[in-house]
Amino acid sequence: MHGKSDSDYATGSDDILERKSTSSGNIMLGKHTVNHWSVTQPTTAISSGEAEFLAGIKAVVEMMYLQNLGKFFGHHMDMVLGLDSSAAMG
């Protein structure tokens, strides 16, 4: 199972509490997409690295759900997460 995530860091508003970044991602089994999303992050990220990190967490949560669902049906699935942010990877 391969998951990929990305985010768009919110900027522009003078009030930092009004800034909400967007997370998106997808999960694939082989060549097949089994889940995808694009959502506004519930918390306010104070940097683009934090926004990317939160998007990665969302991807891991979704993959863990699918992994547990697979276990219920007797299948084992390894998880691999792809990030494009060195700050989030760190």
Secondary structure, DSSP 4 states (H G I P E B T S, - for coil): -EEEEEEE-----SSGGG---EEEEEEEETTEEEEEEEEE-SS--SSHHHHHHHHHHHHHHHHHHHHHHHHHTT-----EEE---HHHH-
